[in-house]
């Protein structure tokens, strides 16, 4: 069981809001002067809705989890505004103010619950998970992420270092969760990679550069044009934003490209090389990026299995990355750290460690 005193554990232990669509429709009209139909969007911790006006214009209305703190919501809003100002060409959502000019609002619902709400612009496009992955698409994704990280350089906020279990650089906090893995082979895998993280990564993280990162740049959160599927039209879901080592950003994103190729390192190697061309990784970051890629799969497996048991009604969404995570750990299990590192960095250093 995850420790309840953790802020993020509390968020994962708190069910997502379940406000009726009719009540949402009424509140949106009152707060924003926007009238339209409401439909639910997939989400894990919050309640997200698409609001569509009669003229076809759409917005995303976000009802935060009750455990989400106001400073963290303000952090996410401030980051979006900062990127919109520093790099306006990046396709990120824009914050839509209320009629009174506020970027978010506290709302008390009919059931007595009180949550923070906010409105964002809606970005058109197809989630990359629905497309056929290509090398060109992966490289475009990586370049876009590097541009986003460059845009976030220099951004700071009091809540940037908030508690977040979806942080590869803090994976050791999930050690107790290893006991809940029943399958012997999976338990062995999880223990192996947790030990690798604690021995070869954790001691070196404090010396690495850090900044605010997106931290969830995966195939569900990047949109492309339907007719041009290597052209990115949207970067969404800034809910896992935090201040952390930059290399964790690259590793987290690269981890989602292990599936879909005969060689599980082909996609991640293309991704990391393209990112490196726009925002170069240091030698120290290159040394541990592969370990952190495995760590992302590890925390995905551990957190999703625990969440799926707790919230079976949302099981399919919670477990969407779980099978791929276990498969990736299996594929990496028999490789030495050096061999895995060199395969991931093949396009950067031609298979030789720098």
Beta strands, then each sheet from edge to edge (+ up, - down):
strand 1: 37-41
strand 2: 47-52
strand 3: 58-63
strand 4: 95-96
strand 5: 105-108
strand 6: 114-121
strand 7: 126-127
strand 8: 210-213
strand 9: 222-225
strand 10: 228-235
strand 11: 242-245
sheet 1: 1+ 2- 3+ 6- 4+
sheet 2: 1+ 2- 3+ 6- 5+
sheet 3: 7+ 9- 10+
sheet 4: 8+ 11-
end
